[in-house]
Amino acid sequence: MNREAGSKIATKDIAEPQDNFLAPQPKSNGSFTISIPDDAEIIMVITPKANLRQSATTKSEIVEEVLYGTLLMKLGETGDWVKVQTIDSGSVGFVFSEVVQ
């Protein structure tokens, strides 16, 4: 396996590869990989569920519902919102800052 030094790999089988921020690379068996840099900030959903939204507003479309304990890679912040990528599905979006830690 060829990967950058100092990075971790997360894998999960999915039905369809998704087009996302870090571009998970589909494999022939329908799974994908995401490279996680060593300095990545990993945060967790601390409410029963949270809405992952397309943009940093409650009026934005919900990309995915994420459940308590879901690990997210922090990509940035916009006001009271945090831009994240899910480790398990590779989805990218915004969650309200009070639902993660």
Beta strands, then each sheet from edge to edge (+ up, - down):
strand 1: 7-13
strand 2: 25-26
strand 3: 31-37
strand 4: 41-44
strand 5: 49-53
strand 6: 62-67
strand 7: 71-78
strand 8: 81-86
strand 9: 92-96
sheet 1: 1+ 3- 2+
sheet 2: 4+ 7- 8+ 9-
sheet 3: 5+ 6-
end
